[in-house]
Protein backbone atom coordinates (compact mmCIF):
# COMPACT_ATOMS: atom_id res chain seq x y z
CA UNK A 1 0.00 0.00 0.00
CA UNK A 2 1.31 3.46 -0.96
CA UNK A 3 0.80 5.64 2.11
CA UNK A 4 1.28 8.87 0.19
CA UNK A 5 4.07 10.23 2.40
CA UNK A 6 6.84 10.47 -0.20
CA UNK A 7 8.64 13.80 0.15
CA UNK A 8 7.10 14.54 3.54
CA UNK A 9 9.11 15.32 6.68
CA UNK A 10 8.50 13.57 10.00
CA UNK A 11 9.79 14.28 13.50
CA UNK A 12 9.72 11.19 15.73
CA UNK A 13 10.59 11.52 19.42
CA UNK A 14 11.83 8.45 21.23
CA UNK A 15 13.04 7.54 17.77
CA UNK A 16 16.20 5.55 18.45
CA UNK A 17 14.49 2.36 19.60
CA UNK A 18 11.25 0.42 19.82
CA UNK A 19 8.04 1.96 18.53
CA UNK A 20 9.70 5.20 17.42
CA UNK A 21 12.31 3.39 15.37
CA UNK A 22 9.65 1.11 13.88
CA UNK A 23 7.53 4.07 12.81
CA UNK A 24 10.61 5.74 11.34
CA UNK A 25 11.51 2.61 9.38
CA UNK A 26 8.05 2.36 7.86
CA UNK A 27 7.76 6.06 7.00
CA UNK A 28 11.30 6.13 5.55
CA UNK A 29 10.53 3.07 3.43
CA UNK A 30 7.54 4.99 2.04
CA UNK A 31 9.76 7.92 1.01
CA UNK A 32 9.48 10.30 3.96
CA UNK A 33 12.47 12.20 5.38
CA UNK A 34 12.92 11.50 9.09
CA UNK A 35 14.29 13.45 12.06
CA UNK A 36 14.86 11.00 14.90
CA UNK A 37 14.85 12.57 18.35
CA UNK A 38 16.14 11.14 21.64
CA UNK A 39 18.75 12.13 24.19
CA UNK A 40 21.82 10.17 23.02
CA UNK A 41 23.46 11.34 19.80
CA UNK A 42 25.56 8.21 19.33
CA UNK A 43 22.43 6.02 19.36
CA UNK A 44 20.69 8.37 16.96
CA UNK A 45 23.61 8.42 14.54
CA UNK A 46 23.76 4.62 14.46
CA UNK A 47 20.01 4.13 14.00
CA UNK A 48 19.70 6.94 11.44
CA UNK A 49 22.48 5.34 9.41
CA UNK A 50 20.85 1.91 9.57
CA UNK A 51 17.43 3.20 8.52
CA UNK A 52 18.89 5.36 5.77
CA UNK A 53 20.89 2.46 4.37
CA UNK A 54 17.86 0.15 4.41
CA UNK A 55 15.40 2.65 2.92
CA UNK A 56 17.61 4.90 0.82
CA UNK A 57 15.92 7.82 2.58
CA UNK A 58 17.16 10.98 4.25
CA UNK A 59 17.30 10.25 7.99
CA UNK A 60 19.02 12.33 10.66
CA UNK A 61 19.26 12.24 14.45
CA UNK A 62 18.97 15.30 16.66
CA UNK A 63 19.81 14.78 20.34
CA UNK A 64 17.09 16.57 22.32
CA UNK A 65 15.69 16.35 25.81
CA UNK A 66 12.00 16.98 25.17
CA UNK A 67 11.56 17.98 28.81
CA UNK A 68 13.27 21.26 27.88
CA UNK A 69 11.17 23.62 25.77
CA UNK A 70 14.27 25.52 24.65
CA UNK A 71 15.82 22.27 23.42
CA UNK A 72 12.63 21.36 21.55
CA UNK A 73 12.47 24.78 19.95
CA UNK A 74 16.06 24.41 18.72
CA UNK A 75 15.32 20.91 17.39
CA UNK A 76 12.32 22.08 15.39
CA UNK A 77 14.35 24.97 13.99
CA UNK A 78 17.06 22.51 12.88
CA UNK A 79 14.51 20.34 11.07
CA UNK A 80 13.02 23.35 9.27
CA UNK A 81 16.50 24.63 8.36
CA UNK A 82 17.29 21.29 6.72
CA UNK A 83 14.04 20.54 4.90
CA UNK A 84 11.92 23.70 5.07
CA UNK A 85 8.80 21.91 6.28
CA UNK A 86 7.24 19.56 8.84
CA UNK A 87 4.40 17.26 7.85
CA UNK A 88 4.31 14.65 10.62
CA UNK A 89 4.97 14.75 14.35
CA UNK A 90 5.08 11.54 16.39
CA UNK A 91 5.14 12.25 20.13
CA UNK A 92 6.58 8.96 21.34
CA UNK A 93 9.08 9.85 24.09
CA UNK A 94 8.60 8.02 27.36
CA UNK A 95 9.11 4.79 29.30
CA UNK A 96 6.86 2.85 31.64
CA UNK A 97 6.69 3.89 35.28
CA UNK A 98 4.36 2.01 37.62
CA UNK A 99 3.73 2.27 41.33
CA UNK A 100 0.98 1.87 43.87
CA UNK A 101 -0.21 5.11 45.45
CA UNK A 102 1.36 4.44 48.87
CA UNK A 103 4.78 4.03 47.24
CA UNK A 104 4.56 6.75 44.59
CA UNK A 105 6.72 9.83 45.10
CA UNK A 106 6.13 13.39 43.94
CA UNK A 107 9.35 13.23 41.92
CA UNK A 108 8.16 10.10 40.13
CA UNK A 109 4.93 11.82 39.10
CA UNK A 110 6.69 15.03 38.05
CA UNK A 111 9.33 13.24 35.98
CA UNK A 112 6.79 11.05 34.20
CA UNK A 113 4.38 13.89 33.48
CA UNK A 114 7.11 16.26 32.30
CA UNK A 115 8.56 13.73 29.86
CA UNK A 116 5.34 12.34 28.41
CA UNK A 117 2.87 15.21 28.61
CA UNK A 118 4.91 18.41 28.67
CA UNK A 119 7.31 16.91 26.10
CA UNK A 120 4.37 16.34 23.74
CA UNK A 121 3.06 19.83 24.42
CA UNK A 122 6.44 21.45 23.71
CA UNK A 123 6.93 19.50 20.47
CA UNK A 124 3.41 20.23 19.27
CA UNK A 125 3.62 23.90 20.18
CA UNK A 126 6.73 24.51 18.12
CA UNK A 127 5.95 22.19 15.21
CA UNK A 128 2.32 23.30 14.84
CA UNK A 129 2.90 26.41 12.67
CA UNK A 130 4.65 24.20 10.09
CA UNK A 131 2.11 21.39 10.40
CA UNK A 132 -0.63 23.91 9.69
CA UNK A 133 1.12 25.02 6.50
CA UNK A 134 1.27 21.43 5.27
CA UNK A 135 -2.07 20.26 6.72
CA UNK A 136 -0.05 17.64 8.53
CA UNK A 137 -0.63 14.99 11.16
CA UNK A 138 0.24 14.31 14.79
CA UNK A 139 0.28 10.90 16.45
CA UNK A 140 0.73 10.55 20.21
CA UNK A 141 1.85 7.28 21.76
CA UNK A 142 -0.24 6.38 24.81
CA UNK A 143 -1.53 3.15 26.41
CA UNK A 144 -4.86 1.41 26.99
CA UNK A 145 -4.18 2.11 30.68
CA UNK A 146 -4.92 5.73 29.90
CA UNK A 147 -8.49 4.64 29.17
CA UNK A 148 -8.94 1.89 31.76
CA UNK A 149 -6.15 1.98 34.37
CA UNK A 150 -5.46 -0.86 36.74
CA UNK A 151 -4.17 -0.83 40.29
CA UNK A 152 -0.51 0.10 40.55
CA UNK A 153 -0.38 1.68 37.09
CA UNK A 154 0.40 5.21 38.27
CA UNK A 155 1.95 7.52 37.16
CA UNK A 156 2.06 6.18 33.58
CA UNK A 157 -1.72 5.70 33.45
CA UNK A 158 -2.14 9.30 34.62
CA UNK A 159 0.22 10.67 31.98
CA UNK A 160 -1.26 8.54 29.23
CA UNK A 161 -4.81 9.57 30.15
CA UNK A 162 -3.60 13.15 29.73
CA UNK A 163 -2.14 12.25 26.34
CA UNK A 164 -5.45 10.78 25.19
CA UNK A 165 -7.25 13.89 26.42
CA UNK A 166 -4.83 16.15 24.56
CA UNK A 167 -5.34 14.07 21.43
CA UNK A 168 -9.09 14.61 21.49
CA UNK A 169 -8.80 18.32 22.36
CA UNK A 170 -6.17 19.03 19.70
CA UNK A 171 -8.11 17.09 17.06
CA UNK A 172 -11.02 19.49 17.51
CA UNK A 173 -8.89 22.64 17.80
CA UNK A 174 -6.64 21.92 14.78
CA UNK A 175 -9.19 20.31 12.44
CA UNK A 176 -10.18 23.54 10.72
CA UNK A 177 -6.53 24.00 9.72
CA UNK A 178 -6.39 20.50 8.25
CA UNK A 179 -4.15 19.08 10.99
CA UNK A 180 -5.20 15.62 12.15
CA UNK A 181 -4.38 14.26 15.62
CA UNK A 182 -4.64 10.64 16.73
CA UNK A 183 -3.14 8.38 19.37
CA UNK A 184 -1.99 4.78 19.33
CA UNK A 185 -2.55 3.04 22.67
CA UNK A 186 0.13 0.38 22.87
CA UNK A 187 0.09 -2.71 25.03
CA UNK A 188 2.83 -5.29 25.60
CA UNK A 189 5.43 -4.96 22.83
CA UNK A 190 8.97 -6.28 22.56
CA UNK A 191 11.29 -3.50 23.68
CA UNK A 192 14.67 -2.67 25.15
CA UNK A 193 13.00 -2.24 28.54
CA UNK A 194 11.77 -5.85 28.53
CA UNK A 195 15.14 -7.02 27.21
CA UNK A 196 16.84 -5.47 30.25
CA UNK A 197 14.40 -7.25 32.56
CA UNK A 198 15.11 -10.57 30.84
CA UNK A 199 18.85 -10.02 31.18
CA UNK A 200 18.39 -9.71 34.94
CA UNK A 201 16.38 -12.94 35.10
CA UNK A 202 18.79 -14.72 32.75
CA UNK A 203 21.72 -13.79 34.99
CA UNK A 204 20.02 -15.77 37.77
CA UNK A 205 18.99 -18.65 35.51
CA UNK A 206 20.96 -19.09 32.29
CA UNK A 207 18.41 -21.59 30.95
CA UNK A 208 15.73 -18.87 30.93
CA UNK A 209 15.75 -17.69 27.31
CA UNK A 210 14.41 -14.49 25.81
CA UNK A 211 11.80 -16.58 24.00
CA UNK A 212 10.75 -18.04 27.38
CA UNK A 213 10.49 -14.51 28.75
CA UNK A 214 8.22 -13.29 25.98
CA UNK A 215 6.16 -16.50 26.06
CA UNK A 216 5.55 -15.96 29.78
CA UNK A 217 4.59 -12.31 29.27
CA UNK A 218 2.31 -13.22 26.38
CA UNK A 219 0.10 -15.43 28.53
CA UNK A 220 -1.66 -12.33 29.86
CA UNK A 221 -2.55 -11.20 26.32
CA UNK A 222 -5.70 -12.58 24.63
CA UNK A 223 -3.68 -13.24 21.45
CA UNK A 224 -1.14 -15.14 23.61
CA UNK A 225 1.92 -13.29 22.41
CA UNK A 226 3.87 -10.08 22.91
CA UNK A 227 3.60 -7.70 19.98
CA UNK A 228 6.38 -6.51 17.72
CA UNK A 229 7.31 -2.81 17.71
CA UNK A 230 6.64 -2.80 13.97
CA UNK A 231 3.00 -3.66 14.62
CA UNK A 232 2.60 -0.33 16.41
CA UNK A 233 4.92 1.51 14.03
CA UNK A 234 2.84 0.50 11.03
CA UNK A 235 -0.36 1.81 12.64
CA UNK A 236 1.35 5.09 13.49
CA UNK A 237 2.58 5.43 9.90
CA UNK A 238 -0.94 4.73 8.60
CA UNK A 239 -2.55 7.32 10.88
CA UNK A 240 -0.02 9.95 9.78
CA UNK A 241 -0.50 9.17 6.09
CA UNK A 242 -2.75 10.36 3.29
CA UNK A 243 -4.56 7.03 3.46
CA UNK A 244 -6.03 8.11 6.83
CA UNK A 245 -7.01 11.58 5.58
CA UNK A 246 -10.44 11.53 7.28
CA UNK A 247 -9.28 10.00 10.57
CA UNK A 248 -8.76 12.34 13.53
CA UNK A 249 -9.46 12.29 17.25
CA UNK A 250 -9.13 8.50 17.48
CA UNK A 251 -7.41 6.34 20.12
CA UNK A 252 -6.47 3.02 18.52
CA UNK A 253 -5.54 0.07 20.74
CA UNK A 254 -2.53 -1.95 19.55
CA UNK A 255 -2.48 -4.45 22.40
CA UNK A 256 -3.50 -7.89 21.20
CA UNK A 257 -6.98 -7.44 22.64
CA UNK A 258 -5.88 -6.73 26.22
CA UNK A 259 -7.80 -3.51 26.85
CA UNK A 260 -11.27 -3.93 28.42
CA UNK A 261 -12.50 -0.89 26.49
CA UNK A 262 -12.65 0.05 22.83
N, C-alpha and C positions, 0 to 999 in steps of 0.2 A: 504494500500500500504506500503510495506517495503521500506523505503528510503535508506537503506544500510549505516546507520551511527552508527550502534552498535559498541561500543569500541572507537569511535572517540572522540576528545576533542574540545570543542567550547568555545571561548571567546565571550561574548555578552556585549557590552557597553550599558549604559542606560537600564540595565537588570532587575531593580527592579520593573518596572511598564510597563504598556502599551504594545507596540509592542515588546520591548526587552523581557519582561516576557513571552509574548505569544510565541515567537520564542523559548525561553528556554524550555517552557513546551512541545512544540511539539518535539523538538530535544531530550529532556530527555526521553520522552515517547517512542522514537524510539531507546533508548539505548545509547545515547551519554552522556559523562560526560561534565558538564557545569561549567564554571567560570563566574558568574555574576559580572558585574562591574558597580558601580555608586559611588556617593560620601558619602553616609550615611551607615555606617556598620550595624546599627541596622535594617534598612530596608532590607538590603541584607541578613542578618542572618534569618530574618523572612521569606522572600520569598524563599530563598534557602531551608529552612526547609520544607516549604509547597510543593515546587516542588518535592523535594526528597521523601517526604512521599507519594505523589500522584503517582510518576513514579517508585519509588524504585531505582532511579539512584543516582549517585554521583554528588552532586551539592554544590558548595561553592560560597561565596561572598567575593570579594576583593575590599575594599573601595579605589577608585582611582579617582583623578581629571585628566581627559584625556587632560586637557589644559597644564599639566606639563609633559614634555618628560621624566624627571627623574622618575616621579611617574609611568608612563606607562612602562618604562623599568623594574622597580622593579616588577610591576604586572605581566608582561610576564615571568620574571624569576621565580616568585612564581608558576605560572601555570606549567611551565616546570619542576620545582623541584618536584611538586606533581605527575604529570602524564607522564613526559618525552617526550611530543609531543604536537603539536597544529595542528589541522586539519581544523578548521573553525574559521573565524573571522567575527563577525557581528558588523560593525561600526554604532551604532544606537544612540549615545549620542546626545542630543540636544532638544530644545523646540522651539516653534514658536515665532518669533519676527517680527512684521510688523509695518511699518511706511511709511508715504509719505516722499518724498525727503526733503521738506522744514522743516520737523520736526525731521528728522533722525540725530542723533549725531555720532560723530566719535567713541565714546566709545561703542555705540550700535553696530556699524559695527564691531569693533575690537573684542568685546566679542562674537558676533555671529560667526564670521569667525574662531576665535581661537578654540571655542568649537567644531564646526561642521566639519571644514576643517582640521585645524592643529591637532585636536584630532584624526581624521581618519588617517592622515599622520603618526603621532607618533605611533599609534597602528599597522599600517601596516608595518612601518619600522622595528619595533622590533619583530613582529610576523613572518615576511616574511621568514627568514632563516628556521624556523620550518615548515611553510606552504610548502616551496619548498621541504623539505625532504619527506613530506607526500603527495605531489601533491594535496594540499588542496584547499579551496574555501574561497572567501571573498564576503560578501554582504554588501553594503552601503545603509543606509536608506536615501532617498531624497524625493522630492515632484514633482508632475507634474508642479508646479510653476517654477521649475528649467528648464523646457523645454519651457513653455509658461507663463511667469509671467504677473500678472495683476498689475494695479495701486495700490500703497500702500502696495506692498508685499515685499519691501526691509526691512531688509537685508537678510531675510530667503531665498528669491528667488535667491539672489546673491550667498549665501553659497551653496544652493542646486544645482545651475547650476555648481558650482565648483566641487561638489561631483559627478555629472553625468560625467563631463569632466574627472575627475580622474579615474572613473570607466572604461571609454573607453580607456584611455591611459594605465592604469595598465593591462587591459585585453590583450592588444597587447604586452606589455613588459614582462608579466609573463607567457604568454601562452606556450612558449617553455619549461618552467620548469613544466608544468602541473598544474599551479595554475589558477583557474578560478575566474573571478571578474564580479559581476553583481550588479545592484541596483534595489531596490523596491521603486517606487515613490508613496508615500501614500497620500491619500486625507483625507476627514473627517472621523475620527475614534473616537469611544468612548475612552476617556482618562481622567486622573486625572486633566489635565488642563481644560477640558470642565466641569468636575464636580465642580471645584472651581468656574467657571463662573456661573454655575447654582445655587450654594449655595448663591452667591451674589444676584442673581435675586429672589431666593426663600425667602431670608431674607426680601425683600421688598414686596413680594406677596406670602404668604404661600400656596396659592392654585395652584401656578405654580410648577408642578411636574417635576421630572427629565425626565419622559417620554414625557411630553409636550415640554421640552427643546430640546430633541433629535428629536422629530417630527418636530419642527420648523426649526432646522438646516437642517434636511433631505430634506426639500422642495427645496433646491438649488441643490440637487443631482439628476441626471437623474433616478436613481433607487429608489428615494424618501425615502431614509433612510440613517442613519449614520452607517458606517461599524463597525464591531467588531475588536478589536485588533488581535484576533486569525485569522482573514481573511488575515491580513498582515503577521502574524507570520508563518502561514502555507506556504505561498509563499516563504518567506525567507528560511524556512527549506527545501523546495523543491529545491530551487536554490543552496543550499549548499550541496545537497545530491548527491549520486551516480546516482540517477535517472536522474539528469540534467547534466550528464557527458560531453555533447557536447554543453552546453549552456554557453557562456561567452560574455561579452561586451554588455549585454542587459540592458535596462531600462524598467521595467515592471510597468505599472500603476495599482495600487490597490486603486481605487477611485470612484467606482460605475458609471463610465462613464463620470466623470466631465471634465477631460482634453480635450481641443480642438485638441490635437495632439496625435499621436500614441505613 
